[in-house]
Amino acid sequence: MAVEVLIQRKIMEGKADQVSPLIVKLRSLATIQPGYISGETLNCIDPPGKNEYLVISTWQSVEDWKNWFHSTDRNAIDKQIEQLTREKSVYTIYEPLVGGIIPELPNEEAK
């Protein structure tokens, strides 16, 4: 079952220009990993000046994510990023709550 991994990074003031290329490099490397499905990186804009990034990636399995998480390449870049953050990055793994869409009840049953 596919999983979503959320990574929250709180960036030090004035360090975003150094962190951004490192995150892009991580995403580029992630895209060629077994089990990688998709990803996006978001910059918090409300409240302004929060200096926080949220990375959301989708993996075919928790095992695929963990293999990438423990890889030498990822850890080398992550160490560079951690030096530019205010706090340790927070990693959270989610799985879908339901497997499909529940059809709408016909009008007769809704009465």
N, CA, C and O atoms as a GROMACS GRO file, in nm:
protein
  444
    1MET      N    1   0.084  -0.118   0.000
    1MET     CA    2   0.000   0.000   0.000
    1MET      C    3   0.088   0.124   0.000
    1MET      O    4   0.186   0.131   0.075
    2ALA      N    5   0.055   0.220  -0.083
    2ALA     CA    6   0.131   0.345  -0.091
    2ALA      C    7   0.122   0.423   0.040
    2ALA      O    8   0.022   0.416   0.111
    3VAL      N    9   0.228   0.497   0.069
    3VAL     CA   10   0.231   0.581   0.189
    3VAL      C   11   0.274   0.721   0.151
    3VAL      O   12   0.344   0.743   0.052
    4GLU      N   13   0.231   0.816   0.232
    4GLU     CA   14   0.270   0.956   0.216
    4GLU      C   15   0.366   0.989   0.331
    4GLU      O   16   0.338   0.958   0.447
    5VAL      N   17   0.478   1.051   0.298
    5VAL     CA   18   0.575   1.092   0.399
    5VAL      C   19   0.578   1.244   0.401
    5VAL      O   20   0.598   1.308   0.298
    6LEU      N   21   0.556   1.301   0.520
    6LEU     CA   22   0.561   1.446   0.537
    6LEU      C   23   0.686   1.480   0.617
    6LEU      O   24   0.712   1.423   0.722
    7ILE      N   25   0.763   1.576   0.565
    7ILE     CA   26   0.885   1.620   0.632
    7ILE      C   27   0.873   1.770   0.655
    7ILE      O   28   0.863   1.848   0.561
    8GLN      N   29   0.874   1.808   0.782
    8GLN     CA   30   0.861   1.948   0.820
    8GLN      C   31   1.000   2.000   0.859
    8GLN      O   32   1.066   1.944   0.947
    9ARG      N   33   1.042   2.107   0.793
    9ARG     CA   34   1.174   2.164   0.821
    9ARG      C   35   1.160   2.312   0.855
    9ARG      O   36   1.104   2.389   0.777
   10LYS      N   37   1.210   2.351   0.971
   10LYS     CA   38   1.207   2.491   1.015
   10LYS      C   39   1.345   2.550   0.989
   10LYS      O   40   1.442   2.516   1.056
   11ILE      N   41   1.352   2.639   0.892
   11ILE     CA   42   1.477   2.693   0.842
   11ILE      C   43   1.522   2.815   0.922
   11ILE      O   44   1.440   2.899   0.960
   12MET      N   45   1.654   2.824   0.947
   12MET     CA   46   1.708   2.941   1.015
   12MET      C   47   1.687   3.065   0.929
   12MET      O   48   1.687   3.058   0.806
   13GLU      N   49   1.670   3.176   0.995
   13GLU     CA   50   1.653   3.304   0.927
   13GLU      C   51   1.770   3.328   0.831
   13GLU      O   52   1.886   3.315   0.870
   14GLY      N   53   1.739   3.363   0.707
   14GLY     CA   54   1.841   3.396   0.609
   14GLY      C   55   1.912   3.276   0.545
   14GLY      O   56   2.008   3.295   0.471
   15LYS      N   57   1.867   3.154   0.573
   15LYS     CA   58   1.934   3.035   0.520
   15LYS      C   59   1.856   2.964   0.410
   15LYS      O   60   1.901   2.863   0.357
   16ALA      N   61   1.739   3.017   0.374
   16ALA     CA   62   1.656   2.951   0.273
   16ALA      C   63   1.728   2.936   0.140
   16ALA      O   64   1.710   2.836   0.071
   17ASP      N   65   1.809   3.035   0.104
   17ASP     CA   66   1.880   3.028  -0.024
   17ASP      C   67   1.985   2.916  -0.026
   17ASP      O   68   2.025   2.871  -0.133
   18GLN      N   69   2.028   2.872   0.090
   18GLN     CA   70   2.122   2.760   0.100
   18GLN      C   71   2.050   2.626   0.109
   18GLN      O   72   2.099   2.524   0.061
   19VAL      N   73   1.931   2.627   0.172
   19VAL     CA   74   1.856   2.503   0.190
   19VAL      C   75   1.785   2.460   0.062
   19VAL      O   76   1.783   2.341   0.029
   20SER      N   77   1.728   2.555  -0.010
   20SER     CA   78   1.649   2.522  -0.129
   20SER      C   79   1.722   2.432  -0.229
   20SER      O   80   1.664   2.333  -0.273
   21PRO      N   81   1.847   2.462  -0.267
   21PRO     CA   82   1.915   2.374  -0.363
   21PRO      C   83   1.940   2.234  -0.307
   21PRO      O   84   1.940   2.136  -0.382
   22LEU      N   85   1.960   2.224  -0.178
   22LEU     CA   86   1.982   2.093  -0.116
   22LEU      C   87   1.854   2.010  -0.120
   22LEU      O   88   1.858   1.889  -0.144
   23ILE      N   89   1.740   2.074  -0.096
   23ILE     CA   90   1.612   2.002  -0.102
   23ILE      C   91   1.583   1.959  -0.246
   23ILE      O   92   1.533   1.849  -0.269
   24VAL      N   93   1.614   2.045  -0.342
   24VAL     CA   94   1.595   2.009  -0.483
   24VAL      C   95   1.684   1.889  -0.517
   24VAL      O   96   1.640   1.798  -0.588
   25LYS      N   97   1.806   1.889  -0.468
   25LYS     CA   98   1.897   1.776  -0.493
   25LYS      C   99   1.842   1.647  -0.432
   25LYS      O  100   1.847   1.542  -0.495
   26LEU      N  101   1.790   1.656  -0.310
   26LEU     CA  102   1.729   1.538  -0.246
   26LEU      C  103   1.614   1.484  -0.328
   26LEU      O  104   1.603   1.364  -0.351
   27ARG      N  105   1.526   1.575  -0.372
   27ARG     CA  106   1.412   1.531  -0.453
   27ARG      C  107   1.455   1.469  -0.583
   27ARG      O  108   1.397   1.370  -0.627
   28SER      N  109   1.557   1.524  -0.645
   28SER     CA  110   1.608   1.468  -0.771
   28SER      C  111   1.660   1.326  -0.750
   28SER      O  112   1.633   1.238  -0.831
   29LEU      N  113   1.733   1.306  -0.642
   29LEU     CA  114   1.784   1.172  -0.612
   29LEU      C  115   1.671   1.077  -0.574
   29LEU      O  116   1.674   0.959  -0.608
   30ALA      N  117   1.571   1.128  -0.503
   30ALA     CA  118   1.458   1.044  -0.461
   30ALA      C  119   1.381   0.990  -0.581
   30ALA      O  120   1.332   0.877  -0.578
   31THR      N  121   1.371   1.069  -0.686
   31THR     CA  122   1.290   1.028  -0.801
   31THR      C  123   1.342   0.903  -0.870
   31THR      O  124   1.266   0.836  -0.940
   32ILE      N  125   1.468   0.869  -0.851
   32ILE     CA  126   1.523   0.750  -0.914
   32ILE      C  127   1.531   0.632  -0.817
   32ILE      O  128   1.587   0.528  -0.852
   33GLN      N  129   1.476   0.647  -0.697
   33GLN     CA  130   1.478   0.540  -0.599
   33GLN      C  131   1.364   0.442  -0.624
   33GLN      O  132   1.256   0.482  -0.665
   34PRO      N  133   1.389   0.313  -0.599
   34PRO     CA  134   1.281   0.215  -0.611
   34PRO      C  135   1.165   0.251  -0.518
   34PRO      O  136   1.186   0.279  -0.400
   35GLY      N  137   1.044   0.250  -0.572
   35GLY     CA  138   0.926   0.276  -0.491
   35GLY      C  139   0.882   0.421  -0.486
   35GLY      O  140   0.773   0.449  -0.435
   36TYR      N  141   0.962   0.514  -0.536
   36TYR     CA  142   0.922   0.654  -0.534
   36TYR      C  143   0.810   0.676  -0.635
   36TYR      O  144   0.819   0.632  -0.750
   37ILE      N  145   0.704   0.744  -0.593
   37ILE     CA  146   0.592   0.773  -0.681
   37ILE      C  147   0.588   0.921  -0.719
   37ILE      O  148   0.584   0.955  -0.837
   38SER      N  149   0.587   1.009  -0.619
   38SER     CA  150   0.578   1.152  -0.647
   38SER      C  151   0.620   1.232  -0.525
   38SER      O  152   0.639   1.177  -0.416
   39GLY      N  153   0.634   1.363  -0.545
   39GLY     CA  154   0.669   1.449  -0.433
   39GLY      C  155   0.651   1.595  -0.467
   39GLY      O  156   0.645   1.633  -0.584
   40GLU      N  157   0.642   1.676  -0.362
   40GLU     CA  158   0.634   1.820  -0.380
   40GLU      C  159   0.692   1.886  -0.255
   40GLU      O  160   0.693   1.827  -0.147
   41THR      N  161   0.739   2.008  -0.272
   41THR     CA  162   0.795   2.084  -0.162
   41THR      C  163   0.717   2.214  -0.150
   41THR      O  164   0.700   2.286  -0.249
   42LEU      N  165   0.669   2.243  -0.031
   42LEU     CA  166   0.587   2.361  -0.006
   42LEU      C  167   0.659   2.456   0.089
   42LEU      O  168   0.729   2.412   0.181
   43ASN      N  169   0.642   2.585   0.067
   43ASN     CA  170   0.697   2.689   0.152
   43ASN      C  171   0.582   2.754   0.228
   43ASN      O  172   0.487   2.803   0.166
   44CYS      N  173   0.589   2.756   0.359
   44CYS     CA  174   0.483   2.816   0.440
   44CYS      C  175   0.480   2.968   0.418
   44CYS      O  176   0.580   3.036   0.433
   45ILE      N  177   0.361   3.018   0.380
   45ILE     CA  178   0.347   3.163   0.357
   45ILE      C  179   0.252   3.230   0.456
   45ILE      O  180   0.239   3.352   0.457
   46ASP      N  181   0.185   3.150   0.538
   46ASP     CA  182   0.093   3.207   0.636
   46ASP      C  183   0.109   3.132   0.767
   46ASP      O  184   0.066   3.017   0.778
   47PRO      N  185   0.169   3.194   0.865
   47PRO     CA  186   0.205   3.335   0.871
   47PRO      C  187   0.333   3.363   0.792
   47PRO      O  188   0.420   3.278   0.780
   48PRO      N  189   0.341   3.486   0.740
   48PRO     CA  190   0.460   3.526   0.665
   48PRO      C  191   0.585   3.519   0.755
   48PRO      O  192   0.578   3.543   0.875
   49GLY      N  193   0.697   3.485   0.694
   49GLY     CA  194   0.823   3.484   0.768
   49GLY      C  195   0.843   3.364   0.858
   49GLY      O  196   0.935   3.363   0.940
   50LYS      N  197   0.760   3.263   0.845
   50LYS     CA  198   0.772   3.146   0.931
   50LYS      C  199   0.896   3.062   0.897
   50LYS      O  200   0.946   2.989   0.982
   51ASN      N  201   0.944   3.074   0.773
   51ASN     CA  202   1.063   3.001   0.729
   51ASN      C  203   1.050   2.851   0.755
   51ASN      O  204   1.132   2.790   0.824
   52GLU      N  205   0.946   2.794   0.697
   52GLU     CA  206   0.920   2.652   0.716
   52GLU      C  207   0.887   2.587   0.583
   52GLU      O  208   0.808   2.640   0.505
   53TYR      N  209   0.947   2.473   0.558
   53TYR     CA  210   0.919   2.395   0.437
   53TYR      C  211   0.848   2.266   0.477
   53TYR      O  212   0.874   2.208   0.582
   54LEU      N  213   0.760   2.222   0.390
   54LEU     CA  214   0.693   2.093   0.407
   54LEU      C  215   0.716   2.014   0.279
   54LEU      O  216   0.678   2.057   0.171
   55VAL      N  217   0.779   1.899   0.293
   55VAL     CA  218   0.802   1.810   0.181
   55VAL      C  219   0.702   1.696   0.193
   55VAL      O  220   0.691   1.634   0.299
   56ILE      N  221   0.631   1.669   0.085
   56ILE     CA  222   0.534   1.559   0.082
   56ILE      C  223   0.577   1.465  -0.030
   56ILE      O  224   0.588   1.506  -0.146
   57SER      N  225   0.602   1.340   0.006
   57SER     CA  226   0.639   1.244  -0.097
   57SER      C  227   0.554   1.119  -0.083
   57SER      O  228   0.511   1.083   0.027
   58THR      N  229   0.531   1.054  -0.195
   58THR     CA  230   0.451   0.932  -0.199
   58THR      C  231   0.542   0.817  -0.241
   58THR      O  232   0.617   0.826  -0.338
   59TRP      N  233   0.533   0.709  -0.165
   59TRP     CA  234   0.616   0.589  -0.187
   59TRP      C  235   0.525   0.468  -0.197
   59TRP      O  236   0.418   0.465  -0.137
   60GLN      N  237   0.569   0.368  -0.273
   60GLN     CA  238   0.489   0.246  -0.288
   60GLN      C  239   0.473   0.171  -0.157
   60GLN      O  240   0.372   0.104  -0.137
   61SER      N  241   0.572   0.181  -0.068
   61SER     CA  242   0.562   0.110   0.061
   61SER      C  243   0.648   0.181   0.165
   61SER      O  244   0.735   0.261   0.132
   62VAL      N  245   0.624   0.149   0.291
   62VAL     CA  246   0.706   0.202   0.401
   62VAL      C  247   0.849   0.153   0.383
   62VAL      O  248   0.944   0.227   0.410
   63GLU      N  249   0.866   0.029   0.339
   63GLU     CA  250   0.999  -0.027   0.320
   63GLU      C  251   1.078   0.053   0.216
   63GLU      O  252   1.197   0.079   0.234
   64ASP      N  253   1.011   0.093   0.106
   64ASP     CA  254   1.078   0.174   0.004
   64ASP      C  255   1.125   0.307   0.064
   64ASP      O  256   1.237   0.351   0.040
   65TRP      N  257   1.037   0.370   0.142
   65TRP     CA  258   1.073   0.497   0.207
   65TRP      C  259   1.191   0.476   0.302
   65TRP      O  260   1.286   0.553   0.300
   66LYS      N  261   1.185   0.372   0.384
   66LYS     CA  262   1.291   0.349   0.482
   66LYS      C  263   1.425   0.321   0.413
   66LYS      O  264   1.529   0.363   0.462
   67ASN      N  265   1.422   0.250   0.301
   67ASN     CA  266   1.546   0.226   0.227
   67ASN      C  267   1.608   0.359   0.183
   67ASN      O  268   1.729   0.378   0.193
   68TRP      N  269   1.525   0.448   0.133
   68TRP     CA  270   1.574   0.580   0.093
   68TRP      C  271   1.618   0.660   0.215
   68TRP      O  272   1.723   0.724   0.213
   69PHE      N  273   1.538   0.657   0.321
   69PHE     CA  274   1.569   0.732   0.443
   69PHE      C  275   1.706   0.695   0.499
   69PHE      O  276   1.780   0.782   0.546
   70HIS      N  277   1.741   0.568   0.494
   70HIS     CA  278   1.868   0.520   0.550
   70HIS      C  279   1.983   0.520   0.450
   70HIS      O  280   2.094   0.478   0.485
   71SER      N  281   1.959   0.565   0.329
   71SER     CA  282   2.064   0.561   0.226
   71SER      C  283   2.175   0.662   0.256
   71SER      O  284   2.152   0.767   0.315
   72THR      N  285   2.295   0.627   0.213
   72THR     CA  286   2.412   0.711   0.232
   72THR      C  287   2.395   0.846   0.162
   72THR      O  288   2.427   0.950   0.218
   73ASP      N  289   2.346   0.843   0.038
   73ASP     CA  290   2.328   0.968  -0.038
   73ASP      C  291   2.233   1.064   0.032
   73ASP      O  292   2.263   1.182   0.046
   74ARG      N  293   2.118   1.012   0.078
   74ARG     CA  294   2.020   1.098   0.143
   74ARG      C  295   2.076   1.154   0.273
   74ARG      O  296   2.059   1.272   0.302
   75ASN      N  297   2.141   1.071   0.350
   75ASN     CA  298   2.192   1.115   0.480
   75ASN      C  299   2.302   1.221   0.467
   75ASN      O  300   2.311   1.310   0.551
   76ALA      N  301   2.384   1.211   0.364
   76ALA     CA  302   2.490   1.311   0.344
   76ALA      C  303   2.429   1.450   0.319
   76ALA      O  304   2.476   1.549   0.374
   77ILE      N  305   2.326   1.455   0.235
   77ILE     CA  306   2.261   1.583   0.205
   77ILE      C  307   2.179   1.630   0.324
   77ILE      O  308   2.177   1.749   0.356
   78ASP      N  309   2.112   1.538   0.390
   78ASP     CA  310   2.029   1.573   0.506
   78ASP      C  311   2.113   1.636   0.617
   78ASP      O  312   2.067   1.728   0.684
   79LYS      N  313   2.234   1.590   0.637
   79LYS     CA  314   2.322   1.648   0.739
   79LYS      C  315   2.351   1.795   0.707
   79LYS      O  316   2.358   1.878   0.797
   80GLN      N  317   2.367   1.826   0.581
   80GLN     CA  318   2.390   1.965   0.540
   80GLN      C  319   2.266   2.050   0.568
   80GLN      O  320   2.277   2.164   0.613
   81ILE      N  321   2.148   1.994   0.540
   81ILE     CA  322   2.023   2.066   0.564
   81ILE      C  323   2.004   2.090   0.713
   81ILE      O  324   1.966   2.199   0.755
   82GLU      N  325   2.029   1.986   0.794
   82GLU     CA  326   2.008   1.998   0.939
   82GLU      C  327   2.092   2.109   1.002
   82GLU      O  328   2.053   2.166   1.103
   83GLN      N  329   2.206   2.140   0.943
   83GLN     CA  330   2.291   2.248   0.994
   83GLN      C  331   2.229   2.386   0.970
   83GLN      O  332   2.271   2.485   1.029
   84LEU      N  333   2.128   2.391   0.882
   84LEU     CA  334   2.064   2.517   0.846
   84LEU      C  335   1.922   2.530   0.900
   84LEU      O  336   1.850   2.622   0.865
   85THR      N  337   1.883   2.435   0.987
   85THR     CA  338   1.748   2.438   1.044
   85THR      C  339   1.752   2.480   1.191
   85THR      O  340   1.854   2.466   1.259
   86ARG      N  341   1.638   2.532   1.237
   86ARG     CA  342   1.626   2.576   1.376
   86ARG      C  343   1.600   2.459   1.470
   86ARG      O  344   1.633   2.466   1.589
   87GLU      N  345   1.540   2.354   1.417
   87GLU     CA  346   1.505   2.235   1.495
   87GLU      C  347   1.528   2.113   1.408
   87GLU      O  348   1.544   2.124   1.287
   88LYS      N  349   1.530   1.996   1.471
   88LYS     CA  350   1.539   1.873   1.394
   88LYS      C  351   1.417   1.862   1.303
   88LYS      O  352   1.306   1.900   1.342
   89SER      N  353   1.437   1.810   1.185
   89SER     CA  354   1.325   1.787   1.092
   89SER      C  355   1.231   1.683   1.151
   89SER      O  356   1.274   1.590   1.220
   90VAL      N  357   1.102   1.700   1.124
   90VAL     CA  358   1.000   1.608   1.174
   90VAL      C  359   0.951   1.523   1.057
   90VAL      O  360   0.905   1.576   0.955
   91TYR      N  361   0.961   1.392   1.073
   91TYR     CA  362   0.919   1.297   0.970
   91TYR      C  363   0.794   1.225   1.018
   91TYR      O  364   0.790   1.172   1.129
   92THR      N  365   0.690   1.224   0.933
   92THR     CA  366   0.565   1.157   0.967
   92THR      C  367   0.519   1.077   0.846
   92THR      O  368   0.519   1.126   0.734
   93ILE      N  369   0.480   0.951   0.870
   93ILE     CA  370   0.436   0.863   0.762
   93ILE      C  371   0.286   0.839   0.777
   93ILE      O  372   0.238   0.807   0.886
   94TYR      N  373   0.214   0.855   0.667
   94TYR     CA  374   0.069   0.834   0.665
   94TYR      C  375   0.035   0.729   0.560
   94TYR      O  376   0.104   0.713   0.460
   95GLU      N  377  -0.074   0.657   0.586
   95GLU     CA  378  -0.130   0.567   0.486
   95GLU      C  379  -0.274   0.606   0.462
   95GLU      O  380  -0.335   0.670   0.548
   96PRO      N  381  -0.331   0.569   0.347
   96PRO     CA  382  -0.471   0.604   0.321
   96PRO      C  383  -0.563   0.546   0.428
   96PRO      O  384  -0.544   0.434   0.474
   97LEU      N  385  -0.662   0.623   0.466
   97LEU     CA  386  -0.759   0.580   0.566
   97LEU      C  387  -0.857   0.480   0.508
   97LEU      O  388  -0.894   0.383   0.574
   98VAL      N  389  -0.897   0.503   0.385
   98VAL     CA  390  -0.991   0.412   0.318
   98VAL      C  391  -0.936   0.380   0.180
   98VAL      O  392  -0.858   0.456   0.123
   99GLY      N  393  -0.976   0.266   0.128
   99GLY     CA  394  -0.924   0.222   0.001
   99GLY      C  395  -0.998   0.273  -0.121
   99GLY      O  396  -0.947   0.264  -0.232
  100GLY      N  397  -1.118   0.325  -0.102
  100GLY     CA  398  -1.194   0.369  -0.218
  100GLY      C  399  -1.294   0.476  -0.181
  100GLY      O  400  -1.297   0.525  -0.068
  101ILE      N  401  -1.376   0.512  -0.276
  101ILE     CA  402  -1.477   0.615  -0.255
  101ILE      C  403  -1.610   0.546  -0.226
  101ILE      O  404  -1.650   0.453  -0.296
  102ILE      N  405  -1.676   0.592  -0.123
  102ILE     CA  406  -1.807   0.538  -0.088
  102ILE      C  407  -1.911   0.607  -0.176
  102ILE      O  408  -1.921   0.729  -0.175
  103PRO      N  409  -1.989   0.529  -0.251
  103PRO     CA  410  -2.087   0.591  -0.340
  103PRO      C  411  -2.196   0.663  -0.261
  103PRO      O  412  -2.230   0.626  -0.149
  104GLU      N  413  -2.248   0.767  -0.322
  104GLU     CA  414  -2.356   0.844  -0.260
  104GLU      C  415  -2.482   0.758  -0.256
  104GLU      O  416  -2.512   0.684  -0.350
  105LEU      N  417  -2.555   0.768  -0.147
  105LEU     CA  418  -2.679   0.691  -0.133
  105LEU      C  419  -2.785   0.744  -0.231
  105LEU      O  420  -2.795   0.865  -0.252
  106PRO      N  421  -2.862   0.655  -0.291
  106PRO     CA  422  -2.971   0.703  -0.376
  106PRO      C  423  -3.068   0.787  -0.294
  106PRO      O  424  -3.078   0.770  -0.173
  107ASN      N  425  -3.141   0.876  -0.359
  107ASN     CA  426  -3.235   0.965  -0.291
  107ASN      C  427  -3.335   0.889  -0.207
  107ASN      O  428  -3.374   0.938  -0.101
  108GLU      N  429  -3.379   0.771  -0.249
  108GLU     CA  430  -3.479   0.694  -0.175
  108GLU      C  431  -3.426   0.652  -0.039
  108GLU      O  432  -3.502   0.651   0.058
  109GLU      N  433  -3.301   0.616  -0.030
  109GLU     CA  434  -3.244   0.571   0.097
  109GLU      C  435  -3.212   0.686   0.189
  109GLU      O  436  -3.198   0.668   0.310
  110ALA      N  437  -3.199   0.804   0.135
  110ALA     CA  438  -3.164   0.922   0.213
  110ALA      C  439  -3.283   0.975   0.293
  110ALA      O  440  -3.266   1.056   0.384
  111LYS      N  441  -3.405   0.930   0.259
  111LYS     CA  442  -3.525   0.983   0.324
  111LYS      C  443  -3.539   0.935   0.464
  111LYS      O  444  -3.634   0.971   0.533
   0.00000   0.00000   0.00000
